[in-house]
Amino acid sequence: MSVAAEPRPVGKFFDEFDLGQEWTSPARTITEADLMMFAGISGDFNPLHTDEEYAKKTTFGGRIFHGPGVFAIATGLESRLGIKEGTAIAFLGMTWNLKGAVRIGDTIHVHQKVAQLRPTTKPGRGIVTFDVSVVNQLDEIVHDGQWVVMFKCEGFQ
């Protein structure tokens, strides 16, 4: 009886990335449900997010979505690109800047670019640093930073 070979992962291996390579994710509109679910799961019920009358009196003029919630949704949007599927080993770290408010009704997408490629001392893996931007429907960058991810090299498990 023969054993079927494992299918090739959908994602990109470390050796398939090129400096400057770019992707743009699908977009997604932030909803009231997103805000309330993130408040519930995080325990952050700050009135800036949950009390419209309070938030109207702030510099934002109304409720805004949680910054960490934007980051969480950005990771989901980026995952829809499929480049990490079956080939990413670990998310190693990030820098993250909150540049603008994201509100209920805003539609965001992720733009990502390969900024650095570095093989590791252990064979079969390498580290990719991505420049990542979250962009709203007005083409404004509302969050940005870098994500550092370890990937498999092709031919290594």
C-alpha positions in Angstrom: 0.0 0.0 0.0 1.4 3.4 -1.0 1.2 6.4 1.3 0.0 9.6 -0.4 2.3 12.5 -0.2 1.2 15.4 1.9 -0.2 18.2 -0.3 1.9 21.3 -0.7 0.9 24.1 1.7 -1.0 27.0 0.2 1.2 29.5 1.9 4.6 30.9 0.8 7.8 29.4 2.0 10.6 31.6 3.2 12.6 31.1 0.0 9.6 32.4 -2.1 9.5 35.9 -0.6 11.3 38.8 -2.3 12.1 42.2 -0.8 9.5 44.7 -1.7 6.8 42.1 -2.5 3.4 43.5 -1.7 -0.2 42.4 -1.0 -3.5 44.0 -0.3 -6.1 42.2 1.7 -9.9 42.1 1.1 -11.7 44.9 3.0 -14.1 44.6 5.9 -16.6 47.1 7.5 -16.4 47.6 11.3 -19.8 47.0 12.9 -21.5 47.7 16.2 -21.3 43.9 16.9 -17.5 44.0 16.4 -17.2 46.7 19.0 -19.4 45.0 21.5 -17.9 41.6 21.0 -14.4 43.0 21.4 -15.5 44.9 24.6 -16.9 41.6 25.9 -13.9 39.4 25.1 -11.3 42.0 26.3 -13.3 43.3 29.3 -12.6 46.9 28.0 -15.9 48.7 28.5 -14.4 52.2 28.4 -17.1 54.7 27.7 -15.1 56.0 24.8 -16.1 52.8 23.1 -19.5 52.0 24.6 -21.2 55.2 25.6 -22.1 57.5 22.6 -23.2 60.4 24.8 -19.9 60.3 26.7 -17.9 59.8 23.6 -19.6 62.8 21.8 -17.9 65.1 24.4 -14.4 63.8 23.7 -11.9 64.9 21.0 -13.2 62.0 18.8 -16.8 63.4 18.8 -18.2 59.9 19.1 -17.5 56.3 19.9 -14.4 54.6 18.3 -13.4 51.0 17.9 -10.8 49.6 20.3 -7.2 50.0 19.0 -6.3 46.3 19.8 -9.6 45.3 18.1 -8.3 47.0 14.9 -5.1 45.0 15.2 -7.0 41.8 15.8 -9.2 42.3 12.7 -6.1 43.3 10.7 -4.5 39.9 11.5 -7.7 38.2 10.2 -7.8 40.3 7.0 -4.1 39.5 6.4 -4.7 35.8 7.0 -7.2 35.8 4.1 -4.2 36.4 1.8 -3.2 32.8 2.5 0.5 33.5 2.4 1.1 32.0 5.9 -1.2 29.0 5.5 0.8 25.9 6.3 4.2 27.6 6.1 4.3 30.1 9.0 6.0 28.7 12.1 5.5 31.5 14.6 4.5 35.2 14.9 7.6 36.5 16.7 6.7 40.1 17.4 5.6 43.5 16.2 5.7 47.2 16.5 2.4 48.9 16.2 1.3 52.6 15.8 -2.3 53.9 16.2 -2.4 56.9 13.9 -6.1 57.5 13.6 -9.5 56.5 15.0 -11.5 53.7 13.5 -15.3 54.1 13.8 -18.3 51.9 13.4 -19.0 52.0 9.7 -15.4 52.4 8.6 -14.2 49.9 6.0 -10.6 48.8 6.5 -8.1 46.7 4.6 -4.5 45.7 5.1 -1.5 46.6 2.9 1.6 44.5 3.5 5.1 44.7 2.1 8.2 42.5 2.7 10.7 44.8 4.4 13.4 42.3 5.5 14.4 38.7 4.9 16.7 36.9 7.3 17.7 33.2 7.4 18.0 31.7 10.9 20.9 29.7 12.3 18.7 26.7 12.4 18.3 25.2 8.9 14.9 25.1 7.2 13.5 28.4 8.5 13.8 32.1 8.0 12.4 35.3 9.3 10.3 37.8 7.3 9.6 41.3 8.5 6.6 42.9 7.0 5.7 46.6 6.8 1.9 46.5 7.5 -0.7 49.3 7.2 -4.3 49.3 8.0 -6.1 51.7 5.6 -9.6 53.0 5.8 -12.2 53.8 3.1 -10.7 57.3 2.7 -7.3 55.8 1.9 -5.9 57.0 5.2 -3.5 54.9 7.2 -5.1 54.5 10.6 -2.6 51.9 12.0 0.8 50.8 10.9 3.9 48.9 12.0 5.9 45.8 11.4 5.1 42.2 11.9 7.9 39.6 12.3 7.1 36.0 11.3 9.2 32.8 11.1 8.5 30.7 8.0 9.5 27.2 6.9 11.9 26.9 3.9 10.7 24.7 1.1 11.6 21.1 1.5 11.8 21.2 5.3 9.1 20.1 7.7 
